Amino acid sequence: MIQILMNPAANNGKGKDSGEILEEIFKSSEINITDVTKLKNVAEFVGSFDKNDIIIVSGGDGTMSRFASDVYDLKLQQQIYLYPCGSGNDFLRDVRERAKIENKLVSLNEFINELPTVTVKGITRHFINGIGFGIDGYCCEEGDRVRATSTKPVNYTNIAIGGLLGKYHPANAEITVDGVTKTYNRVWLAPTMLGRYYGGGMMITPSQDRLNKEKTVSNAVWYGTGKFGILPKFPSVFKGEHVKYTKSFEVRTGHEVKVVFDRPQALQIDGETVKDVTSYSVSYK
C-alpha cells in the first residue's frame, strides 16, 4: 500500500492539492491518504504500517522535519519519499544533485537515518536543515503573523529587508563549538546547519555537507556591523558569496554547539517558530 502523509496547510494551503496529484501518479496502486496534522501520535500510526508499504510525506521542510523527528527512533525499513510542496523547499535545494528523484518524489531514507538534535526551552528534537536564531527567527515570527491575518503568500525576503532596515535589532551572543567559546557583538544571525540552505534559498553555509562522515554541523555568525554594513551585502547570501566578508562573518564546524543571546529572540527549527528564546544547543554524534 502507498501510505501518503499529507499536510494540507503546506505552501499557504496549497498542500491539499498534492493528494489528487499523487493519486494520479499511483492510480494503479492501493492508496491511503492521511492528514498528518490530525495525527495525535505520528510514530504510533506509522509504526502500524506493513513492512512492504511505501511511505510518502507530502509537504514542506517543516512537515518533513516533524515526521523525521517523530519517527526517528523507529528506524523505519520501508521506502520513504518526500513529495515537496512547501513554500521554501530548502531540503530539496540541498539534495537535488545527489538524491534519487522520480515523479517529483525524493527518496528520503539515506537523509533521515542519522540526524542532529536541537534542545530549546527544555525540548529536544531532530532537524533536517537548520536552526535559525536572530533575524532568521524574526522573519519566521513575522511570517507567522502575516499568515494569520492574510491569504497572500509570505514574502520572507521583504520581511528580512524590513528587519535589516530597523525592525530587527541585533543582540550580543556567546557561542560555544566543541568546548571553544567566543563572544560576538551585534549578532544579526547565528544559525547551526546540517544542510546548506534555509530561509527559502539562502545558502548560509555553502561548505556544509549533510552526509559528511564526521557528522559535524556548521555554526555561522554574522556580526559586528550596523544595518548599513550588512544591508548591501545581504543579497550575496543567496549565492553563498557572503562568506568572503570574513571580518563580519564566521563559520565553525563541530559536534556540539551552544548559542546564548543576551536577550530573548525568536528561533526557527526548519521553519517552525519558537518565541522568546535566549539559548539553544545542537548535538550531532
Secondary structure, DSSP 8 states (H G I E B T S, - for coil): -EEEEE-TTHHHHGGGGHHHHHHHHTTTS-EEEEEGGG-S-HHHHHHTS-TT-EEEEEE-HHHHHHHHHHTGGG---SEEEEEE-SS--HHHHHHTTTS-EETTEEE-HHHHSS--EEEETTEEEE-SSEEEEBHHHHHHHHHHHHHHH-SS---HHHHHHHIIIIIS--EEEEEEETTEEEEEEEESB--EESSSEETTTEES-TT--TT-TT--EEEEEE-S--HHHHTTTGGGGGTTGGGG-TTTEEEEEESEEEEEEEEEEEEEETTEEEEEEEEEEEE--
